[in-house]
Amino acid sequence: MAGGVDGLVDRWLNEPGFRERLLDDPDKTVRAAGIKLSADEWASLRSTLVSMADEELRPRVSKRLASN
């Protein structure tokens, strides 16, 4: 399983219940998933990722994966 933001996005899109747990308690959910985020990644999570709908997130993920 991917770590960091990639792991977070993968779980957000594919794991039932993960989004709800993340929205309810981001710190606990990320720790329990074993995902390690930098301070910048945490800031991004709190300000952007959590508020985005799947329809907005999927193109960004696809674009990011294509650039790797």
C-alpha positions as CSV (number, residue, x, y, z in Angstrom):
1,M,0.0,0.0,0.0
2,A,1.2,3.5,-0.8
3,G,2.2,5.8,2.0
4,G,1.8,9.5,2.5
5,V,-0.7,11.4,0.3
6,D,-0.9,8.6,-2.2
7,G,-2.0,6.2,0.5
8,L,-4.5,8.7,1.8
9,V,-6.0,9.3,-1.6
10,D,-6.2,5.6,-2.4
11,R,-8.1,4.9,0.8
12,W,-10.3,8.0,0.3
13,L,-11.4,6.8,-3.1
14,N,-11.5,3.0,-2.5
15,E,-12.0,2.1,1.1
16,P,-15.6,2.1,2.3
17,G,-16.0,4.2,5.5
18,F,-12.6,5.7,5.3
19,R,-13.8,9.1,4.2
20,E,-16.4,9.3,7.0
21,R,-13.7,8.3,9.6
22,L,-11.3,10.8,8.1
23,L,-13.9,13.6,8.3
24,D,-14.9,12.6,11.8
25,D,-11.3,12.5,13.2
26,P,-8.5,13.1,10.7
27,D,-5.6,12.7,13.2
28,K,-6.8,9.4,14.6
29,T,-7.8,8.0,11.2
30,V,-4.4,8.8,9.6
31,R,-2.5,7.4,12.5
32,A,-4.6,4.2,12.6
33,A,-4.0,3.7,8.9
34,G,-0.2,4.0,9.4
35,I,0.0,6.9,7.0
36,K,2.8,9.4,7.7
37,L,2.2,12.9,6.5
38,S,4.5,15.9,6.5
39,A,3.4,19.2,8.0
40,D,2.6,20.5,4.5
41,E,0.6,17.4,3.7
42,W,-1.4,17.8,6.9
43,A,-2.1,21.4,5.9
44,S,-3.3,20.3,2.5
45,L,-5.4,17.6,4.0
46,R,-7.1,20.0,6.4
47,S,-7.6,22.8,3.9
48,T,-8.4,21.0,0.6
49,L,-8.6,17.2,0.4
50,V,-11.3,16.7,3.0
51,S,-13.6,19.3,1.4
52,M,-13.3,18.0,-2.2
53,A,-15.8,15.7,-3.8
54,D,-14.7,12.5,-5.6
55,E,-15.5,14.1,-8.9
56,E,-13.1,16.9,-8.2
57,L,-10.4,14.6,-6.8
58,R,-10.3,11.9,-9.4
59,P,-8.9,14.1,-12.2
60,R,-6.2,15.5,-9.9
61,V,-5.2,12.0,-8.9
62,S,-5.1,10.8,-12.5
63,K,-3.1,13.9,-13.5
64,R,-0.6,13.3,-10.6
65,L,-0.2,9.6,-11.4
66,A,0.4,10.4,-15.1
67,S,3.2,12.8,-14.2
68,N,5.0,10.2,-12.1
